[in-house]
Structures are given as structure tokens and as C-alpha cells.
Amino acid sequence: MESFNLQQFTSDMNINWTPIFAATVCGTGALILCWKWRNNQKIQKKILNARKRRDKSLQRAEQAVQQFKIQNPDFESSSIVSLSLSELTGRLEEGSLQPDAVLHAFMEKALEVNKNLNCGTEILMESVAQLKEINTQKKGLLYGVPISIKDNVGYKGHDSSCGVVGNLDQPAVMDSVVVTVLKKQGAIPFIKTNIPQGLLSYECSNPIYGQTLNPCNFQKTPGGSSGGEGALIGGGGSILGIGTDIGGSVRIPSAFCGICGFKPTSKRLSGQGIGSCVKGQKSVLSSLGPLARDVESVALCLRALLCQDMFTLDPTVPPIPFNQKVYESSEPLRIGYYENNGLQQPSPSMARAFRETKALLERAGHTLVPFPPLRLYEVFHEFAYKGVMADGGGTFYSHLKSGPIDPSVRDQAAMLSVPGFIKKILSVVLKPVCLRLSASLKATAGVGSVAELWRQHVNIEEYIDEVIAEWRRLNVDVLLCPMIGPAYNFHYAGHLTSPLSYTSLYNLLNFPAGTVTVSTVTEEDEAQLSQYKGVYGDMWDKLFVKAVKDGVGLPVAVQCVSLPWQDEMCLRFMREVEQLTARN
């Protein structure tokens, strides 16, 4: 039997394989293009549907407000939305204001603010139906108070998109624990607010809902990732909001928008039902926290949330009620401080606001003790930044790839798409030229193994012990430090990671931290930017100047910090700063 000879066979059959190969390649290419086109169509349809849902909810809210006005000719919203939270709760409790009037007043104001700032992702029309339940029960520390919630806070029947297309059309099947407790305390969640794509940015823009603007200056970002909350509350459209903070995401928008924000100790409030694009990351802890116009409002929110309902619904939350005695204490404090963390030089307005606040505290009888951050360069890059990017940013990047990538995170996405070994090579090459860029590239390469991740966790634990030991050696009660600001021009936040060292340090340490607005940018502050050199004098220091320029009149804040689980002490310190600033 003769053996089969392919060459002889093809020769005998007189087959020309070139056109067949070409047709196969073209056909495969056409199939890929067709698949990409269809996938893009599906993505665009998802985005369009999400926008339609938002627009429909806005229209329904407008109709509800108009209907309420017809039924109540004497209704006037401005006198309601101008009240402080303590005044509002007092009038609701005594009955001189009714929850339906308050809800429609804030709904009307939120619609107005949203037209200017694009800060809402959806009006929760269930809030109108909730009024019947509220009027029946008439109880709770937040009885009748409309409240805004960040997009990623779970609310039954609504998406928690996190600004990424892959999370659309996946409505929550039940309320998050924090929403459940708020409702039990009489609060009425009435609007969800905008975020940056993927939540790991301190801008506030995504391909689904677009760019949110700063209420103090429409040419500036409100910050992020709780940027919609900062904008809405700063613009007067909400009196109290709930955000999340993994590197400054509550504190930065609060500082940029001139309000008050607080990041409690992680796990002080339940995180059940809260969306994230880096679930499973444990090196840097996220916290749920309130944003409001003043410290007393933040404290009232914490007091309402730290109740038996919270501890029952989520048994992993330590059953520690709010300590009113600590919060109301007026004893002189021993305050640690630093004006410059050695990694990012503060802007002139940041430095001035800090110095003025320090002087006010000293004149009030408090003791100020120098307490610079320990080993911050290594800690920020190797523990904080590398901790969040421990998987090389793969999990985060997979969420970004599910749809179009927003311009505000495009550079982040480009960096994350580079293979880890190339980042490490580039890090070595760039080290003599740009030290911080080199360190950032190395950090985004992630950890190489489970063993390395465990070592990182041990290093973080040892660092926390080191900081607490220094805290005790200096015998300080709280810490005063600068806060990033003023608000940036658009699209700079994605380039500037070093300023995050002022906020992310306290997520790494898991120390409670909050921001209090104490000043505004002056003409002199603006003029001093021309002499700003920075710590390194590199491209990032030059970019920082461009980011904060044209900031005259913008709010500037300071940051207050305490030890873990001493959240009430941190709030007490924030209240002291707020009161001294107001008196001054």
C-alpha cells in the first residue's frame, strides 16, 4: 500500500492555497470586527438605557414637585433647604414642618443643582412612597430627613454602577445595611449621586453619566470618588449624604466643595451592600462615611447609624454605640501636627490655612506637638499604592475594559494595561530621572506571589504598631495635618498620585479622619504659586501647580485624625476647629 504524500496530492489536485488562506484571514477579521461592532452596540444600548432611567426619574421628580406645589400653594422651599440639620430635625420633631414638605423642598433644590452640576445619577422615587411609612411611625433620630447616597451604596431595585458599564442592568436585590438603618431612623434616601469610573480616582466623571462640576467653580472638579455627594451638598441640594473612602474619597470632595466629611474607622459602619471595583483587596481599608455642611450634622448621622439595628443586621460590626460624652468634651487637647509630609509640598493656600488653624488652636489653650509622618515615601508607594494594586491592577482594569474609558482615567488605564515585567524595567530606567514616577510604576506592577502579599500585610501591621508607639511616646490625643486643595482643574487628578499621600495614609493605618473647611484661596495664595518648587521639582510638582491654579475664592480645609475606634474624639476635634474658625 502506497503512503500518502500531501505535496503530491496537492500538486495532483492543482490547489492554489493562497486565495484560501487570504479568504480565511479576511473572514476571521470580518467576524472579529462584526463581534466588536455588536459588542459596542450592546454597550451603547446599556449606557443609553441608564441615561433614560436617570432622565425619567428626573422628569417624575419634577412632576411630583409641581403636583405638591399645586396642592400646597403656600409651599416655599428656600426657607426649608437653608435650615441646618439640627434645626430641621427639631422642626420635624415638633411638627412645625412635615416630612412631605421637606422631601419636596430638597427634591426641587436637587433638581436645580443637578441641572448646573450634573451630580445625580437617579432620583429615588420610592422616597415619595416612603412618606406614608414615615408619617405612620414618626420616630428615629433622622425622622423626615432627605438624604443622598453615593452611586455604589446599594438601594433595592437600582444599579450600583461604580461608573462602569459592566455593572449596569444589575439592580440591587435588597437595600444595603446602611440604607436599611437610615430608613429605620426615619431618614428618606431620595437621590443617588455621581462617581468617577471605577471609583479609584479623585475626579468625578464616567462614560455613563458624564462629568460632575464643582459648586464653587464650574471650571473645577468636585473631587472624588464621592464627587457627586460633595457637589450636591455643597450646592445645597442635600443636607446629609453617605459616601465611601478608600484613599480620601469622602474627605477630598468635602474639601474641594467646602463642606465637612468624615471617614470613620473601617468596620465602624457596615459595608454590606456597598459596590467596589477592587473587592478582595485588604491592604488599604475602605470606610463608609457621612458628608454634610457641618460637624454636628456628621455627628448626628453617626449617632443615628451606630444603633442596635446596625449591630443586628451586620454582626461583624463591633456593637459600639456613639460616645456622646467624648464628643461633647471640652478638655484641652494635646495635638500632633505636620505642615508638609515630605512627599508633596502643600499649595500656598493649604499651608496658610494649616498655619492659621494651628495658631487658633494654640491661642485656645491646646498644646501642639510636631509629629511628622514616619517613612512616608516607602509607606505610600510600597504599602498603600502597591496594596491597592496588589494584583497589578488587573481587577480594576477588567472593570474599565467593560466599556469606553473616560478621559479622566485614561492615563491610569494605559499604565495598568502594561505588563508587570515591563513596568519593573521602566521603573529601573526612570529612577534616576523621576523618582516618584519610578516608584509608582513599580507599585502598579503589584506583588509577585502570595508569599510577597503576606509579607506586605505583615509590614503594614508592623508600621501601624510603629505609628501608634510614636503616638503614645508623644502622648498626643489627635493629629492636625493639611488637606489636599484647592479644587483641581479637570483631568489632573489622574496624573497626580503623590497628593493622595495626605489622605490614603489614614486608610492604610485605619485611623478615623475628617476634613473641616477653614478658609478660601486668596489673591496672595494664587500669586505665590509662581514660586512653588515642590519637594522634588519634577514634572509632577509642575503639574500640581497647573492643577490648582485659578483657585481664588475656592474653599480650603484641614484634616483631623485620631486613633482607631476613637471616632468620637476625631469628631470632637473637628468641632473644635470648626468653632474656632467660625469665631475667628
Secondary structure, DSSP 8 states (H G I E B T S, - for coil): -----HHHHHHHHT--HHHHHHHHHHHHHHHHHHHHHHHHHHHHHHHHHHHHHHHHHHHHHHHHHHHHHHH-TT--SHHHHTS-HHHHHHHHHHTSS-HHHHHHHHHHHHHHHHHHH--EEEE-THHHHHHHHHHHH--STTTT-EEEEETTB--BTS---TT-GGGTT--BSS--HHHHHHHHTT-EEEEEE---TTS-SSS-EETTTEE--BTTBTTB---SSSHHHHHHHHTTS-SEEEEEESSSTTHHHHHHHTSEEEE--TTSS--TTB--SSTT--SS--EEEEEESSHHHHHHHHHHHSSHHHHHH-TTS------HHHHH-----EEEE-S--SSS---HHHHHHHHHHHHHHHHTT-EEEE---SSHHHIIIIIIIHHHTTTTTHHHHHHHTTS---GGGHHHHHHHHS-HHHHHHHHHHHTTT-HHHHHHHHHHT--SSHHHHHHHHHHHHHHHHHHHHHHHHHT-SEEEEE---S--BTT-TTT--GGGHHHHHHHHTT--EEEEEEEE--HHHHHHGGG---SS-SHHHHHHHHHH-S-TT-EEEEEEE--TT-HHHHHHHHHHHHHHHHH-
